[in-house]
Amino acid sequence: MKSHGSALAEDTKVLDPAVAKRLVSGSMVLAIVGVALSAAAAVSDAKRFAFSYLTGFTWLVTIGLGALFFVIIQHLTRARWSAAARRHMEWMSGVLPACIVLFLPVAVLAHDIYHHWMGPEAEHDHVLHAKAPYLNPTFFYIRAVVFLAAWAGLALWFIKTSRAQDKSADFRPTARMRAGAAPAVIVFALTISFAAFDWLMSIDPHWYSTIFGVYVFAGSATSSLSALALITIALHKAGLLRTVSNVERLHDIGKLLFGFTIFWAYIAFSQFILIWYANIPEETIFYLHRWEGSWNVVSLALLFGHFVIPFLVLLSRHAKRSPLVLGAASVLLLVMHYVDLYWIVMPNVDHHLHLSWIDLAGLLGPLGVGAWVLSLQAAKSPLYPLNDPHLADAARIDNP
């Protein structure tokens, strides 16, 4: 009988070159189409494109951030079950360096997006005068550089160190990642919170919520876990990861996805009920705009599509272990994460829900580039972290 260690050695470690080439080529085509469509949309209607692109950009960057958080927290807690899943989250976090370039359209169009406090009307607003030391263009761009550099630096460092572990039986690379996880999680928490304030909440500079950063984080975690579930299902279907990942890993991912779905709903409800109860005009205006006219349809869609339906579906143990059911729930949550960001951003430019091809262009640009970067990561690295000290343990963990 072969030992478990020898079975690991015989497992497929990398994607088939032909499959990898098709994956990279297909995603490159999507990136080219997305960038071209974005350029056309920017020429057609620069103002609407600015808001649509911000929605698509934050959708991609939050998925990458959720993946980075997963990598950090698994090392911080020295988790054993997630050895294979960490590699796939590293792939997703690899989009964060590309987000530095993807942020450039936001920077160029910032005066259209944040015109309330970047434009001349701020001179006659006493509230914005008080916020000027923080809400001013120079400091805004400096903070953006800090956020993007921190995320890219953390993602690249964890990816590089994880690849070093692939090539060495010495566990020092893993030990370095565990030691670096504690300061990394602090940097992550601060940067994602302030980026949420800067890029999303400041669109309406009179509105504020102290829980908004946590709300955006909850969406990041949910969407990245959804993407992880889809990647894991695809690799299983291709007959890969046979000895390091199985239905038990789907169950584990499904449990986390179920938990963060509830967490997102809890934070969303907490934000809403506190503002509703206090009934302060400058706070309630956010929800008033999203309950007037046709935006109430989107608000209800978020309630059911981002919580009620996934909650009921993922409640079952069998659903978490079913590739079809878990995959469908993951697709729904990825779509609803975009709807959530659309619901945050677009009421600032449209008083009534008005879908446009420009919105699709604003999504396809970041999505195409992100898919291309992800496929490059998947094509050039092993499918799981080789020589990880807990890889064999991860393959034996069972859900009773």
N, C-alpha and C positions, 0 to 999 in steps of 0.2 A: 504494500500500500504506500502511495506517495505521501510524503509529509506535506503539511500545509505550506511550509516555506518553499518547497519545490514547486508546488502548484502556483504560488505567487510568481515564482521565477518564470514559469511557462506562460503566464497570462499575457495577453496582448498589451504592450506598454505604450504604443503610439498609434495614431490613426494611420490607416493604409495611405500611402503617398497619393494614390489616384483619388481617393475620397477627400483627402486634405486639399488637393489641388482644385477639385470641383467646388469644395466649400469656400475656399478663398476666392476663386473666380466668380462664383455666384454672388457672394457678398460684395465684391468689388463693383460688379455691375449695379447692384442696388445702391451702393454709395455714389456712383457716378450719376445715376438717375436722380437720386435724392438731392445731390448738390446742384444739378442742373435745374431741377424743379424749384429748388429754393431760390436760385438766382432769378428765375423767371418771376417768381412770386414777389421778390424784393423790388423788381422793376415795376411790376403791375400795381402793387399797393404796399408801399414801404411801411406805412403805419400799422396796418393789420398784420403784415408779415412779422414785424418786430414782436408783437405779442404772441403770434402763433409760433414763432421760432423759439421764444423764451419758454413756452410750454413744452415743446419738443426737446429742447436742450435740458431743461430741468428733469424731464422724464428720464432721459438717458443718464444724467449725472447722478440722480438719486438711486437708480438701479446699481450703478457702479459703487456708490457710497454704501449701500446696503451690503454689497458683496465684500467690500473692504471691512466693514464692521464685523461680518461673519468671520473673516479670516483672523482679525484681531482677537475677537472674543473666544474663538476656539483655542488659540494659543494661550490666552490669558487664563483660561480655566483648565488648560491641559486636557481638553476633551479627547477621547479615544475614538468615539464612534465616527467622527467626521473626517478621518484621514483622507479618504478619496474625495469627499465633497469639497474639502478645502481647495484642492487643485482647480476645480471648476469655478469656484468663487474667485480664485486668483485670476483666472481668465477674464472674468467679468470686471474685476477691479482694474484690469489692464486698460480699460477704456478711459480711465481718469486722466492719464497723461494727454490723450487725444482731446480731452475736454478743454485743455488750455487753448488749443486752436479753435475748437468749436465755440468758445466763449467770445471770440473776436466779433462776430455779428451782433451779439448782445452789447458789447462795449461800444461799437459804432452806432448802434440804434438806441443807445441808452437814453438820449434826450427825448426820444419819442415815447419810450416806455415809462420813464420816471419824470415826465414833464412837470408834474405837480411841484416837485421840489428841485428839479434841475433847471426849470424854465423861469421866465421873468415873473410869473404869477406868484412865486414864492416870496417875492419882495413885499407883497401886500398881505401876507398871512402870518399873524403873530405866533401861531403854533409852530409853523415851519422855521420861524426865526429862532425859536427856542431849541429846535432840533438841528439847527444848522451846523454846530460843531461835529455832529455825527453824520447827518445827511447832507453831504456836499460832494460834488463830483470827484475831487482829488482823493479824498479819504475813501470814497466808494471804490475807486479803481485800485487803490493800494490794498484795501481789504480783499478784493477779488484776486489779486495776484497772490496774496498770502494764502487764501483758501485753496486755490488751484495748485499752488506749489506744494503745500502741505499734503494734499491728497495724492498728487502725482508722486511725491517723494516717498510717502508711506507705501503706496501700491508697488512702486518699483523696488523698494527695499525688501518688502516681503516676498515678492516674486523672485528677485535675484537670490535671496537667501534660501528660499525653498528649492530653487534649481541647484544651488550648491549642495543641498542635502541629497538631491538625486544622484550626485556624482561621488558622494563620500559616505562611507559606513560610519564615520565619526559623527556623533550626535550633537556636536557643537553648533552647527547651523540651527538646529531646532531649539537648542538652549538659548541662542541669541534672539530668536523670534519670541520665545516665551518671556525673556527679560525685557524686550522692547515693546511688548504688548501693553504693559501698564501705562507708560507715558503716551503711547499711541492712542489709547482709548480716550485719554483726556483731551489730546489734540483734536481727535475726531469729534467728540461731543461739542467742544467749543466752536469749531469751524462749521459744522453742519447747522448749528443753531443760528449763528450770526449770518451765514449765507442765506438761510431761510428768511431771516429778517430783511436782509439787503435786497435779494433778488425777487422775492415774492410779496412779503408783507408791505414793503415800502412803496409798492405800486400805488397803494392808497395810504399816504403817509399820515392821515389823521386817525386811521384805525390801528389798533395794537392788540396783541394777545401774548401774554407771557408764556403760554403753552404752545405757541405756534411751532417752535423749533422741534419739540417732541412730536407734534402732529406730522411734520414732514419726515422726521426720522421713522415714524411708524409706517408710513407709506413706502419709504425706502426699504425697510426690512421685509415688508410683505412682498413687494415687487421683485426683489432680488431672490427671495426664496422661491417665488413662482418660476422665475427664470431657471433657477437651479433644478427644480423639479422637472422642467421640460428638457433640460440638457441630460439629466440622469436617465429619464425615460428614453430619450433618443439613443443614448449609448447602450442602454440595456437592450433595446430593440435591435441594435446592430450587432449584438452578441459580444459586446466588449465589457470589461470590468467584471468578468464572471466570478473571479475569486475574491475581489475586494469590495464589491457592491452588489446587492441583491434586493429583493422585495423588502427586506428589513430596513434598508437605507431609504426606500421610498416612504416607508412608514414613519421613520424618524423625521424626514423632511416634511411630510404631511402634518405631523404633530406640531412642528415649529410653525408651519404656515397657518395652521388652525389657531395656534396661540397668538400669533401676531395679527391675525384678522380680528380677533377679539380685542387685542391691545389697541389697534387702530380705532375700532368703534368706541372703546372706552375713552380714548383721548379726544376723539371728535365730539362725543356726547358731553364730556367734561367741559370742553371749550364752549360748546353751544349753551349748556344749561347755566353756566356761570354768567355768561353775557346776557342771556334771556332774563335771569333772575335779577341781575343788577339793573337792567333796563336803562343803561347810560347811552344817550343818543350816538355819541361818537364811536361806541362799540357795536351797538345793534345795527348800524348802517350796513355793515358787512353782510349780515344775514338777510337784511331787508332787500338789498340789491339782488340777492340770490334766491329770493322767494317771489319776486315780482315777475309778472309776465311769464314767458316760457321757460325761464330759468328754474322755476319750481319743479319742472319735469326732470331736470338734471339733478337737482337736490334729492328728489325721491329715488332716482336711478342709483345714486350713490348709496343711499340707505339700504336698498335691496341688493344691488349688484356688488357692493364692496363689503357688505356684512351679512345680511339675512340669508341670501342664497348660499354663499360660500360657507357660512357657519353651519347651516343645515346639512349641506353636502358633506363637509369634512368632519362632521360630528361622528360619523360611522367609522369604525376600525377598518371595515372592508373597503371603504372609499379611499382611505389613505394608502392602501396596498394595491389599489387598482390603477394601472397606468392610464387607462381611459378616463376614469372619473377624476383622478388627481390631475391629469393633464388638462382636462376641460376646466376644472376649477382654477388652475394656474393661468390659463389663457384669459379667463374671465377677470381675474384679479390684476393681471398686467394691463388689460384694457381699461379696467376701472381706475387704476392708478393714473393713467393718462387723463381719463375723464375728471378725476379729482383735481389734477393740476389745471386742466382746462377750466374747471369750475372756479378755481382760485383766480386765474389770470384774466380770462376773456370777458367777464362782466365789466371789467374796467374799460373796455373798448366798445362793447355791445350791450345796450340796455335790454335787448331781447336776444334770445338764442338765434344765431344766424350762422349756419355751417357754410363753409367755403372751401374751395379747392386749395386756397392759400393755407388753411389750417393743416391740410394733408401735406403740403410742401414743407411746412415748418416742422412736421414730425419726421418725414422721410429723410431729410438731410442728416440730422443727428442719428437717426436709426440706422441709416445705411453705413455711415462712417463707423458707428459703434459695432455693427454686425461684422464689418470688415476687420476691425481691430481684434474683435473676439475670435474670429476665424483664424487669424494669424497666430494668436496665442495658442489656440487648440492644435494648430498644424505643427508648431515647432516645439512643443513640450510634451513630456509623458502624460498619459491620461490620469495618472495618480502619482502622489509624491513617493518616489522610490526611496528606499532606505529610511522611511519614516519609522521612528521607534515604536509606534503604535499601529502600524499598518495591519499586522497579523491580528492584533486584538480587535481592531475595527471590523475585520471580516467575520469574527466569531460572535459579535454582540447580537443578541436576539431580543425581540419584543415579546414578552409572555402574553 
